[in-house]
Amino acid sequence: FQLVDSGGGFLQPWGSLILSCATSGFIFNNYAMSWVCQAPVKGLEWVSRIKAAGGTSYANSVKGRFTLSRDIKKNTLYLQMNSLGPEDSAVYYCAKFSSGDWGQGTQVTVSS
């Protein structure tokens, strides 16, 4: 299995970003997929999840601002991030928990 994260960057508060997780080696829509993040001096935090059937769930801290989606034809997971603040700065990883596979992470830094 391979998961490749991309799309991170440096942006000002209230900006938007779309993270991508390109996957290969498995039938993408047969599995739940998640986004997690890790900020400096913080542990891993769960951000969002999409079930195999397509239902999504979000951490309270991002609910209403982030949207998780997937493109089954492209085997790619997306995280639309809006109204970003400094508290969202972290390395973001996509993960397939069922097999313990993770992307390499993509850094998001929000600062004025």
Buried (B, 14 or more C-beta within 10 A) or exposed (E): EEBBBBBBEEBEEEBEBEBBBBBEEBEBBEBBBBBBBBBEEEEEBBBBBBEEEEEEEBBEEBEEBBBBBBEEEEBBBBBEBBEBEEEBBBBBBBBBBEEEBBBEBBEBBBEE
